[in-house]
């Protein structure tokens, strides 16, 4: 059996603070969602002046990452390249979600919504980077292969 690491509320707070700081430094108003390895929310915040809908989209981006183990951008790219069948998958095909890996396992994800797609992803990556230890972004494991 494996020992499974789980995100704590303290981890979520630290990631959310880092993500919020990144957004504020750039003058972006976003919603930030953090979910656990089951795709269930640990944290959701909508910054003042963030679009109302962003509070619904951010958790969906995070959940997409947990379900697939890939950044949500993968699915946006699929759709943009004409693979519209990806729209029927149980994931939101919008950039801005980043999975969190620990010992090669997805332990959660950060989803951000409210500004341009690449900016959402930048804020999400700042959140993941706030974790201490060997937790890291998917780019270390994901090889760019479609789902």
C-alpha positions as CSV (number, residue, x, y, z in Angstrom):
1,X,0.0,0.0,0.0
2,X,1.0,3.6,-0.5
3,X,0.9,6.4,1.9
4,X,-1.3,9.1,0.4
5,X,-0.6,12.7,1.1
6,X,-3.6,15.1,1.4
7,X,-3.8,18.8,1.2
8,X,-4.7,20.5,4.5
9,X,-6.7,23.7,5.0
10,X,-3.4,25.4,5.9
11,X,-2.0,24.3,2.5
12,X,-5.1,25.8,0.8
13,X,-4.7,29.0,2.7
14,X,-1.1,29.3,1.8
15,X,-1.8,28.6,-1.9
16,X,-4.7,31.0,-2.0
17,X,-2.7,33.8,-0.4
18,X,0.1,33.3,-3.0
19,X,-2.4,33.2,-5.9
20,X,-4.2,36.3,-4.6
21,X,-0.8,38.1,-4.2
22,X,0.0,37.3,-7.8
23,X,-3.3,38.5,-9.0
24,X,-3.1,41.7,-7.0
25,X,0.5,42.5,-8.2
26,X,-0.9,42.4,-11.8
27,X,-4.1,44.3,-11.0
28,X,-6.3,41.2,-11.8
29,X,-9.6,40.4,-10.0
30,X,-10.2,36.7,-10.0
31,X,-11.8,33.8,-8.3
32,X,-9.5,31.2,-6.8
33,X,-10.5,27.6,-6.1
34,X,-8.5,24.9,-4.5
35,X,-9.7,21.3,-4.4
36,X,-8.5,18.0,-2.9
37,X,-7.6,14.8,-4.7
38,X,-11.3,13.9,-5.0
39,X,-12.2,17.2,-6.7
40,X,-14.0,18.5,-3.7
41,X,-13.5,22.2,-2.7
42,X,-11.2,23.1,0.1
43,X,-11.2,26.8,-0.7
44,X,-13.1,29.3,-2.8
45,X,-12.7,33.1,-2.9
46,X,-13.9,35.7,-5.3
47,X,-11.9,38.9,-5.1
48,X,-13.7,42.2,-5.2
49,X,-14.7,43.1,-8.7
50,X,-14.1,39.6,-10.1
51,X,-16.7,38.5,-12.5
52,X,-19.6,36.7,-10.7
53,X,-19.4,33.7,-13.1
54,X,-15.7,33.3,-12.2
55,X,-16.8,31.8,-8.9
56,X,-18.5,29.0,-10.7
57,X,-15.8,28.5,-13.3
58,X,-12.7,28.4,-11.1
59,X,-13.8,25.2,-9.1
60,X,-14.7,23.5,-12.4
61,X,-11.2,24.2,-13.7
62,X,-9.6,22.7,-10.6
63,X,-11.9,19.7,-10.8
64,X,-10.9,19.1,-14.4
65,X,-7.3,18.9,-13.4
66,X,-7.9,16.4,-10.6
67,X,-10.0,14.2,-12.9
68,X,-7.4,14.2,-15.6
69,X,-4.1,14.9,-13.9
70,X,-3.5,17.5,-16.6
71,X,-3.6,21.3,-16.7
72,X,-7.0,22.4,-18.0
73,X,-5.3,24.1,-20.9
74,X,-4.9,20.6,-22.5
75,X,-8.7,20.5,-23.1
76,X,-8.9,24.1,-24.3
77,X,-6.2,23.2,-26.8
78,X,-8.0,20.1,-28.0
79,X,-11.2,22.1,-28.7
80,X,-9.2,24.9,-30.4
81,X,-7.5,22.4,-32.6
82,X,-10.9,21.0,-33.8
83,X,-11.4,18.1,-31.5
84,X,-14.8,19.2,-30.4
85,X,-15.6,15.7,-29.0
86,X,-13.6,17.0,-26.0
87,X,-16.6,19.2,-25.2
88,X,-18.5,16.1,-24.1
89,X,-15.9,15.2,-21.6
90,X,-16.7,15.8,-17.9
91,X,-14.1,18.7,-17.7
92,X,-14.2,22.4,-18.4
93,X,-12.0,23.0,-21.5
94,X,-10.7,26.4,-20.3
95,X,-7.1,27.3,-19.3
96,X,-6.6,28.3,-15.7
97,X,-6.5,25.0,-13.8
98,X,-3.2,23.4,-12.6
99,X,-3.0,20.0,-10.9
100,X,-0.8,19.6,-7.8
101,X,1.4,16.5,-7.8
102,X,3.1,14.9,-4.8
103,X,5.2,11.7,-5.3
104,X,3.7,11.3,-8.8
105,X,0.1,11.4,-7.5
106,X,-2.4,14.2,-8.0
107,X,-3.3,15.5,-4.5
108,X,-5.4,18.4,-5.7
109,X,-5.6,21.4,-8.0
110,X,-5.9,25.2,-8.2
111,X,-8.4,26.7,-10.5
112,X,-8.5,30.4,-11.3
113,X,-11.0,32.4,-13.4
114,X,-11.7,36.1,-14.1
115,X,-9.1,37.4,-16.5
116,X,-7.5,36.1,-19.8
117,X,-6.8,32.4,-19.9
118,X,-3.0,32.6,-19.7
119,X,-3.3,35.1,-16.8
120,X,-5.7,32.7,-14.9
121,X,-3.0,30.0,-15.4
122,X,-0.3,32.3,-14.2
123,X,-2.2,32.9,-10.9
124,X,-2.9,29.2,-10.5
125,X,0.7,28.3,-10.9
126,X,1.7,30.9,-8.3
127,X,-0.7,29.2,-5.9
128,X,0.8,25.7,-6.5
129,X,4.3,27.1,-6.2
130,X,3.5,28.2,-2.7
131,X,3.5,24.7,-1.4
132,X,6.6,23.5,0.4
133,X,8.5,20.3,-0.3
134,X,8.2,18.0,-3.3
135,X,4.7,19.1,-4.4
136,X,4.9,20.5,-7.8
137,X,3.1,21.5,-11.0
138,X,2.1,18.9,-13.6
139,X,4.7,20.1,-16.1
140,X,7.3,17.9,-14.5
141,X,5.2,14.8,-15.3
142,X,2.9,15.7,-18.1
143,X,4.4,15.0,-21.5
144,X,1.9,17.0,-23.7
145,X,-0.1,13.9,-24.8
146,X,-3.8,14.4,-25.3
147,X,-6.3,12.6,-23.0
